[in-house]
Amino acid sequence: MSQIGQNLLGIPETNLPEEPEVDALFAAGTEAVDVAAQHPTSSLAWALLADEAYDGGHYVESYAYARVGYHRGLDALRKAGWRGQGPVLWTHEPNRGFLRSLYALGRAAAAIGETDEVERITSFLNDSDPNAKAAIEA
């Protein structure tokens, strides 16, 4: 029996709460910059801003947006009971904003040559959910 992707530490997963107001704004076609201004605690809004900046070749801006999303996600995780370790799974949709911010931070760090940060973020993403990177890149 394969144990890849199984929680071998026995630490329960952390699930972030839903953001129905944020989801409604995106469903209505609201731009990520406007969602971030209205809901600055939303990691998803910051992750999407990071993606837009990265796609435009603005790697420093992408890094900054991703860093905000990452820190907002850490705040939300702690509030949800996370104690610095344990799974944060992609399959729980509200976790995706944090995981996308984490991925975007690593990607932007690589683009600006911050190799220590790339290694740290890659480990953190894999420790959170070893399937997240592939899901984000799909």
PAVO-362155 format. One record per residue (C-alpha): residue number from 1; residue in one letter; x, y, z. Coordinates in nm, 3 decimals. Example, Ala and Ser with C-alpha at 12.3 -4.5 7.8 and 13.67 -1.06 7.14 Angstrom:
2
R	nr	rest	east	north	up
R	1	A	1.230	-0.450	0.780 $
R	2	S	1.367	-0.106	0.714 $
***
This chain:
138
R	nr	rest	east	north	up
R	1	M	0.000	0.000	0.000 $
R	2	S	0.143	0.337	-0.103 $
R	3	Q	0.183	0.605	0.161 $
R	4	I	0.258	0.893	-0.074 $
R	5	G	0.038	1.187	0.009 $
R	6	Q	-0.079	1.035	0.335 $
R	7	N	-0.053	1.226	0.661 $
R	8	L	0.206	1.016	0.843 $
R	9	L	0.254	1.262	1.129 $
R	10	G	-0.104	1.233	1.245 $
R	11	I	-0.138	1.612	1.252 $
R	12	P	-0.488	1.706	1.140 $
R	13	E	-0.527	1.910	0.825 $
R	14	T	-0.613	2.276	0.852 $
R	15	N	-0.905	2.405	0.649 $
R	16	L	-0.950	2.773	0.588 $
R	17	P	-1.302	2.915	0.598 $
R	18	E	-1.496	2.994	0.285 $
R	19	E	-1.498	3.350	0.150 $
R	20	P	-1.844	3.382	-0.007 $
R	21	E	-1.815	3.760	-0.059 $
R	22	V	-1.484	3.717	-0.243 $
R	23	D	-1.620	3.430	-0.450 $
R	24	A	-1.925	3.639	-0.544 $
R	25	L	-1.708	3.930	-0.657 $
R	26	F	-1.494	3.708	-0.878 $
R	27	A	-1.806	3.537	-1.018 $
R	28	A	-1.939	3.883	-1.107 $
R	29	G	-1.620	3.960	-1.301 $
R	30	T	-1.463	4.198	-1.050 $
R	31	E	-1.092	4.259	-1.112 $
R	32	A	-0.847	4.109	-0.863 $
R	33	V	-0.714	4.454	-0.768 $
R	34	D	-1.064	4.563	-0.667 $
R	35	V	-1.127	4.242	-0.474 $
R	36	A	-0.798	4.287	-0.287 $
R	37	A	-0.894	4.646	-0.202 $
R	38	Q	-1.233	4.534	-0.067 $
R	39	H	-1.106	4.214	0.099 $
R	40	P	-0.736	4.263	0.178 $
R	41	T	-0.726	3.948	0.391 $
R	42	S	-0.807	3.726	0.091 $
R	43	S	-0.503	3.526	-0.019 $
R	44	L	-0.682	3.437	-0.341 $
R	45	A	-0.705	3.802	-0.448 $
R	46	W	-0.333	3.853	-0.385 $
R	47	A	-0.244	3.528	-0.561 $
R	48	L	-0.435	3.638	-0.870 $
R	49	L	-0.260	3.977	-0.862 $
R	50	A	0.072	3.793	-0.838 $
R	51	D	-0.022	3.583	-1.141 $
R	52	E	-0.119	3.892	-1.343 $
R	53	A	0.207	4.068	-1.257 $
R	54	Y	0.414	3.758	-1.335 $
R	55	D	0.239	3.704	-1.668 $
R	56	G	0.322	4.066	-1.754 $
R	57	G	0.691	4.016	-1.674 $
R	58	H	0.670	4.222	-1.355 $
R	59	Y	0.849	3.976	-1.128 $
R	60	V	0.922	4.209	-0.837 $
R	61	E	0.558	4.313	-0.823 $
R	62	S	0.453	3.949	-0.847 $
R	63	Y	0.684	3.870	-0.557 $
R	64	A	0.533	4.150	-0.348 $
R	65	Y	0.173	4.049	-0.421 $
R	66	A	0.250	3.684	-0.350 $
R	67	R	0.424	3.773	-0.025 $
R	68	V	0.113	3.962	0.093 $
R	69	G	-0.109	3.667	0.000 $
R	70	Y	0.127	3.429	0.176 $
R	71	H	0.128	3.632	0.498 $
R	72	R	-0.248	3.685	0.490 $
R	73	G	-0.280	3.309	0.445 $
R	74	L	-0.053	3.241	0.742 $
R	75	D	-0.269	3.471	0.952 $
R	76	A	-0.583	3.286	0.841 $
R	77	L	-0.424	2.945	0.901 $
R	78	R	-0.324	3.040	1.254 $
R	79	K	-0.674	3.170	1.320 $
R	80	A	-0.807	2.833	1.194 $
R	81	G	-0.591	2.646	1.445 $
R	82	W	-0.278	2.573	1.243 $
R	83	R	0.033	2.551	1.462 $
R	84	G	0.306	2.572	1.200 $
R	85	Q	0.284	2.221	1.063 $
R	86	G	0.044	1.977	0.912 $
R	87	P	-0.143	1.947	0.585 $
R	88	V	-0.317	2.233	0.408 $
R	89	L	-0.483	2.045	0.128 $
R	90	W	-0.565	2.168	-0.223 $
R	91	T	-0.882	1.957	-0.222 $
R	92	H	-1.036	2.199	0.031 $
R	93	E	-1.115	2.485	-0.206 $
R	94	P	-1.078	2.773	0.047 $
R	95	N	-0.714	2.663	0.101 $
R	96	R	-0.632	2.729	-0.263 $
R	97	G	-0.572	3.103	-0.226 $
R	98	F	-0.299	3.039	0.029 $
R	99	L	-0.146	2.755	-0.172 $
R	100	R	-0.155	2.964	-0.491 $
R	101	S	0.013	3.252	-0.306 $
R	102	L	0.279	3.015	-0.179 $
R	103	Y	0.339	2.879	-0.528 $
R	104	A	0.347	3.232	-0.677 $
R	105	L	0.597	3.342	-0.415 $
R	106	G	0.832	3.058	-0.505 $
R	107	R	0.791	3.124	-0.877 $
R	108	A	0.861	3.497	-0.840 $
R	109	A	1.154	3.430	-0.605 $
R	110	A	1.305	3.208	-0.875 $
R	111	A	1.253	3.482	-1.135 $
R	112	I	1.447	3.734	-0.925 $
R	113	G	1.718	3.487	-0.824 $
R	114	E	1.633	3.442	-0.457 $
R	115	T	1.734	3.075	-0.441 $
R	116	D	1.714	3.029	-0.063 $
R	117	E	1.354	3.148	-0.070 $
R	118	V	1.273	2.915	-0.360 $
R	119	E	1.398	2.615	-0.161 $
R	120	R	1.210	2.717	0.153 $
R	121	I	0.885	2.785	-0.031 $
R	122	T	0.909	2.466	-0.236 $
R	123	S	0.949	2.262	0.083 $
R	124	F	0.661	2.446	0.250 $
R	125	L	0.432	2.388	-0.050 $
R	126	N	0.522	2.019	-0.069 $
R	127	D	0.478	1.977	0.307 $
R	128	S	0.137	2.145	0.288 $
R	129	D	0.015	1.929	0.002 $
R	130	P	0.246	1.730	-0.227 $
R	131	N	-0.023	1.746	-0.499 $
R	132	A	-0.076	2.124	-0.490 $
R	133	K	0.199	2.224	-0.733 $
R	134	A	0.073	1.992	-1.006 $
R	135	A	-0.286	2.108	-0.949 $
R	136	I	-0.184	2.475	-0.973 $
R	137	E	0.021	2.418	-1.287 $
R	138	A	-0.258	2.217	-1.457 $
***
